[in-house]
Amino acid sequence: MKRNKSILFILFLILGAGYAAAGQTAKPDSVVIKVGESSSVRIVIHDKKDLETLKYYDFQALMNDIIKKLEDRDTSSLKTPSTDYLKSDENTWENEPAELKDWDEEDEDESYSHEVTYSSKEKKYTKSTYHSISFDLGMNNYLEGGTTNFPDGNNALYTVRPWGSWYVGINSVLRTRVSGKFFLEWGGGISWYNFKFQKDNIIMSKDDVSVIFAEDLRPVNFNKSKLTATYLNASLIPVIDFGANRRKPSVISDNNGRSFRFGVGPYVGYRIDSYSKLVYFDAGNDKQKEHDHDNYYLNNVRYGLRLQLGFRSTDFFIAYDLNDLFIENKGPELNAFSFGVSF
């Protein structure tokens, strides 16, 4: 009899331990999001506290990447770190239409599912904006009086030598998704016009009436003559990106979009400096440089349109100033333009 009691006691302990283990290994909870008529997305939750972290992730960005991989027939696993999908701010869906069943404290040890349904008509979320730095490198020149004529047709002293007339720009670009493949690229930067004159002995000066271009007749070996103007700029470029890349493709960020994109929009700039530079070798063959900082009656403001065509991490751009380079009646009527690559 005692033996039977001992056996029953041991069985009782075994059963008790089994129930305790079963309670500890309960199946994780899950959240099911219905998509369309026949599809769903399941999120498995092991700890109800993890639900709080979901609001910090940009699931729209994650789904865009997954859809792109499916369209490209890419069967490899998604290698993007989960931290890349964290939202840039703490904004969450406004007026969120999701209905989430309350988590019952009494049912913590049970396995069950929450069903969440979103209405595409009611869903509202903050548009994502991403920042990048880009560099413009190209050439600049100008046309006469809003025409397609270059000054060299008239042998003007301010004729520019194309090679050596470099345009350089540094831009801080913000890219905001407006809808689907439509983005706005906006921001500011700094740029330099470098107009290298065709003749190496051109000197610039001004009087009370206008700017003056003349030849320096000193008996020295002239090497270079140019006019440089520096501007702070702001731009707003609507862009169609057929790859719907959230971030502007860039060599620096290692974000090389594989699709074609194009955009055109306005820009405005404010002149912060300008100077002429003359380089020559004197009678002793010593190199001499002369800088003269002056406004030379240049317009303080420039504005125009910029066209850009891009693929992967490089954009080709053309920018044309709609207003004159010089103040009206203070210098030749010239419209500056630049073209090159942005990366």
Secondary structure, DSSP 8 states (H G I E B T S, - for coil): -HHHHHHHHHHHHHHHHHHHHHHHT---EEEEEEETTTEEEEEEESSGGGGGGGGGB-HHHHHHHHHHHHHTT--S---S-GGGGB-SSS---BT---------GGGTTS--EEEEE--TTT-B----EEEEEEEEEEEEEEEETTSS--GGGGT-TT-B-STT-EEEEEEEEEEEEEETTEEEEEEEEEEEEEEEBSSTTEEEEE-SS-EEEEE---SSEEEEEEEEEEEEEEEEEEEEETT--SS--BTTTTB---SEEEEEEEEEEEEEEEEEEEEEE-TT--EEEEEEE--TTB-SEEEEEEEEEEETTEEEEEEEESS-SB-TTTS--EEEEEEEEE-
